[in-house]
Amino acid sequence: MKEIGSPPLDPTEHFLPEEEKLTEQERSKRFEKVYTHNLYYLAQVYQHMEVFERAAHYCHSTLKRQLEHNAYQPIEWAINAATLSQFYINKLCFMEARHCLSAANVIFGQTGKNPTTEDTTEAEGDVPELHHQRKGEIARCWIKYCLTLMQNAQQSMQDNIGELDLDKQSELRALRKKELDEEENVRKKAVQFGTGELCDAISAVEEKAQFHCGTYL
């Protein structure tokens, strides 16, 4: 009988002699991989059903777990993160979109640097044309982010056109910025990818993007 809290037996173990059965660590690794795959398939199902909020949730969970367990192919992961950013852009959730795109940049930069894992399906980094194509796809996602950000900022300015007092406008903008910053800090904890050095690298790209694009323009 399995102890509560221990990883389940792999199906293949039922046909193996006791001395050939997997270690607890290997069982746990396989179980976590299966669970991650289940999240991925749920994302595909909800995408097909056009339940986009749920699809985005499971897509993000899949990407996050792949990083946690070091079970990803850099270019594929980066493209999926950039694709997820488009959902957030369309929802005008710019912080989430920027974080996904920043993570995509950082992970894409790992191409050819990390050891090959069992999840690697193709060595995209070894094909220059394909590598540049994927890089261009991420760049186009950044362009859409910036354009949508500017359009949203323009609309906000038009909405405030009735306030002619410049000092009052500045005061309202400062108040609104403070409210949004506090709200984003809470939301960022839910969407954040990576820990330690990886988290720092992603944050550095985010700060650079904010500097060049501005948060509200």
Steps between C-alpha positions, in 0.01 A plus 500: 500500500626848411552750781293818492700781344737278305499506117281239328643195329579532132274261299806316366606407854216251535685275257848542646675297770549678831870572440426680171229732629551875488633711783272745678681785327447355153134428575451856615670635188280293270185591691577872482565470127164329443325767707662776293388327180145486637505877555625548144216289359244688710631824349448357150149379584388835639660681206299280262184571702582875481508527878805720473534603866530136608727418207736783598499385863603145410750619242668720762499214753663271244774750417568568867529130585729438203739760640476363854587147385746606230295310242481731200653581163604870506367613162173310533449634854577856389254485211227365728562778754491764225176350369350515849591870513255564215211389720606749767552777244146454368376523860708819550691324778831660407698391806420133437574536128831674568602231748425220252695676224793573731508135606487401133805716428699355790416136427555546126849623588572158652491336156803277461621572855303241698564124488255304287209360702265213428235756405706645217322418174712685248823697510349822368805695609708296258298628202585870449197578282257347749676672790464842332138427411411424861688808618299707254174355632587611853598845369161535328330423831703781661389736220135417562554559872647847437234601244214390724660677796522825302143471375376442853698798628354719225149393595570579865616850406182556300289382792668762722477785250214657692730578792666827395686567824853374428582464870184298549591281202843428651344422835250260343773327299718456809209357697407266217862385464522422871178297486616305194844433651343354814261289294779374273719399795224267617435360152868450424539245779249279319658527156872508587731250331817359651694557821844624596726604212238420237245722673758780523584468130132522402449802728797675337343458154167627635662812644672567169169463316330738742777754453472495121122467468388657824230346715220726384683717243 
